[in-house]
């Protein structure tokens, strides 16, 4: 089985690349495919000008002498074509669109009716068929509906060139993927689904609906959650400027933001461990002028974020005061808490015994 992967993303360290690499890992594990891997975002592909020379004066050949000469041979020799693209303006990337437009030489100026009942051009090289096509589309927004346009486009394209659409992997909320601290098991499920999808395509010739569903597993529970975390992400990206192109640096900055850490802490409450607890926890971060109050009432946690001055609780059962950097190191197990207390990097007020039970009350998330 010959599989052609078309990498149609210009950003080489982005999320589309990371997921495409996982997919290729699965293809290789299938051990049943010859893989041709092309970076078409870096290719020289002129836009189709609709001159129809490929139909009239040089049948099957475009008058442009560019990288599509080789890519057309790749397309003809492939049994399955996989298009990996970011979601750009609710469609495919410009490089993938240019390539698809330039596949007009694969057809002839003769019309037929497709199995769908729509009119399409006749294939010029029918001996090179049957073929299948699959997509990997990665977008930043939340919700499957944002992919409806690209789904429809690729479905119509597959029908137009007599290809079976054998898999559609869509990944919303793409820039939340690196933050495994919040939902480690969910991220692992998503990553495993992309590997599994490659394996299924290499061994079975299609991607199962179950695997496609797992690949699109939501990372945020609702729109307010998504909106808040997204805004924090872009706040850090803008602050970093050119350095934001290094996703590892950007992810470290976002992951250590106390607004996210405290929100995740509140969400991770253990209802069993706190079933008999009624207490107010207050966390102050003077360096950020931020205060977070967690009210625990018999297994239920309510969360309040405010400015440090004027937003504090009158009588919290436990008050924790430290810098945001110190708390990030505590949260991510990168500091000895006892040493931080001795050195007064962390200051406690109130019922200090509650501090020793925080891990029990708010265990690290596993979802």
Secondary structure in CASP SS format (residue, H / E / C, confidence):
PFRMAT SS
TARGET T0000
AUTHOR 0000-0000-0000
METHOD secondary structure of the structure
MODEL  1
X C 1.00
X E 1.00
X E 1.00
X E 1.00
X E 1.00
X E 1.00
X E 1.00
X C 1.00
X C 1.00
X C 1.00
X C 1.00
X C 1.00
X C 1.00
X C 1.00
X H 1.00
X H 1.00
X H 1.00
X H 1.00
X H 1.00
X H 1.00
X H 1.00
X H 1.00
X H 1.00
X H 1.00
X H 1.00
X H 1.00
X H 1.00
X H 1.00
X H 1.00
X H 1.00
X C 1.00
X C 1.00
X C 1.00
X E 1.00
X E 1.00
X E 1.00
X E 1.00
X E 1.00
X E 1.00
X H 1.00
X H 1.00
X H 1.00
X C 1.00
X C 1.00
X C 1.00
X C 1.00
X C 1.00
X C 1.00
X C 1.00
X C 1.00
X C 1.00
X C 1.00
X H 1.00
X H 1.00
X H 1.00
X H 1.00
X C 1.00
X C 1.00
X C 1.00
X C 1.00
X C 1.00
X C 1.00
X C 1.00
X C 1.00
X C 1.00
X C 1.00
X C 1.00
X H 1.00
X H 1.00
X H 1.00
X H 1.00
X H 1.00
X H 1.00
X H 1.00
X H 1.00
X H 1.00
X H 1.00
X C 1.00
X C 1.00
X E 1.00
X E 1.00
X E 1.00
X E 1.00
X E 1.00
X E 1.00
X E 1.00
X C 1.00
X E 1.00
X C 1.00
X C 1.00
X E 1.00
X C 1.00
X C 1.00
X H 1.00
X H 1.00
X H 1.00
X H 1.00
X H 1.00
X H 1.00
X H 1.00
X H 1.00
X H 1.00
X H 1.00
X H 1.00
X H 1.00
X H 1.00
X E 1.00
X E 1.00
X E 1.00
X E 1.00
X E 1.00
X E 1.00
X E 1.00
X C 1.00
X C 1.00
X C 1.00
X C 1.00
X C 1.00
X E 1.00
X E 1.00
X E 1.00
X E 1.00
X E 1.00
X C 1.00
X C 1.00
X H 1.00
X H 1.00
X H 1.00
X C 1.00
X C 1.00
X E 1.00
X E 1.00
X E 1.00
X E 1.00
X E 1.00
X E 1.00
X E 1.00
X E 1.00
X C 1.00
X C 1.00
X C 1.00
X C 1.00
X C 1.00
X H 1.00
X H 1.00
X H 1.00
X H 1.00
X H 1.00
X H 1.00
X H 1.00
X H 1.00
X H 1.00
X H 1.00
X H 1.00
X H 1.00
X H 1.00
X H 1.00
X H 1.00
X H 1.00
X H 1.00
X C 1.00
X C 1.00
X E 1.00
X E 1.00
X E 1.00
X E 1.00
X E 1.00
X E 1.00
X E 1.00
X E 1.00
X E 1.00
X C 1.00
X C 1.00
X H 1.00
X H 1.00
X H 1.00
X C 1.00
X C 1.00
X C 1.00
X C 1.00
X C 1.00
X C 1.00
X C 1.00
X H 1.00
X H 1.00
X H 1.00
X H 1.00
X H 1.00
X H 1.00
X H 1.00
X H 1.00
X H 1.00
X H 1.00
X H 1.00
X H 1.00
X H 1.00
X H 1.00
X H 1.00
X H 1.00
X H 1.00
X H 1.00
X H 1.00
X H 1.00
X H 1.00
X C 1.00
X C 1.00
X C 1.00
X C 1.00
X H 1.00
X H 1.00
X H 1.00
X H 1.00
X H 1.00
X H 1.00
X H 1.00
X C 1.00
X C 1.00
X C 1.00
X C 1.00
X C 1.00
X C 1.00
X C 1.00
X H 1.00
X H 1.00
X H 1.00
X H 1.00
X H 1.00
X H 1.00
X H 1.00
X H 1.00
X H 1.00
X H 1.00
X H 1.00
X H 1.00
X H 1.00
X H 1.00
X H 1.00
X H 1.00
X H 1.00
X H 1.00
X H 1.00
X H 1.00
X H 1.00
X H 1.00
X H 1.00
X C 1.00
X H 1.00
X H 1.00
X H 1.00
X H 1.00
X H 1.00
X H 1.00
X H 1.00
X H 1.00
X H 1.00
X C 1.00
X C 1.00
X H 1.00
X H 1.00
X H 1.00
X H 1.00
X H 1.00
X H 1.00
X H 1.00
X H 1.00
X H 1.00
X H 1.00
X C 1.00
X E 1.00
X C 1.00
X C 1.00
X C 1.00
X C 1.00
X C 1.00
X C 1.00
X C 1.00
X C 1.00
X E 1.00
X E 1.00
X E 1.00
X E 1.00
X E 1.00
X E 1.00
X E 1.00
X E 1.00
X C 1.00
X C 1.00
X C 1.00
X C 1.00
X E 1.00
X E 1.00
X E 1.00
X E 1.00
X E 1.00
X E 1.00
X E 1.00
X E 1.00
X C 1.00
X C 1.00
X E 1.00
X E 1.00
X E 1.00
X E 1.00
X E 1.00
X E 1.00
X E 1.00
X E 1.00
X C 1.00
X C 1.00
X C 1.00
X C 1.00
X C 1.00
X C 1.00
X C 1.00
X C 1.00
X C 1.00
X C 1.00
X E 1.00
X E 1.00
X E 1.00
X E 1.00
X E 1.00
X C 1.00
X H 1.00
X H 1.00
X H 1.00
X H 1.00
X H 1.00
X H 1.00
X H 1.00
X H 1.00
X C 1.00
X C 1.00
X C 1.00
X C 1.00
X C 1.00
X H 1.00
X H 1.00
X H 1.00
X H 1.00
X H 1.00
X H 1.00
X C 1.00
X C 1.00
X C 1.00
X E 1.00
X E 1.00
X E 1.00
X E 1.00
X E 1.00
X C 1.00
X H 1.00
X H 1.00
X H 1.00
X H 1.00
X H 1.00
X H 1.00
X H 1.00
X H 1.00
X H 1.00
X H 1.00
X E 1.00
X C 1.00
X C 1.00
X C 1.00
X C 1.00
X C 1.00
END
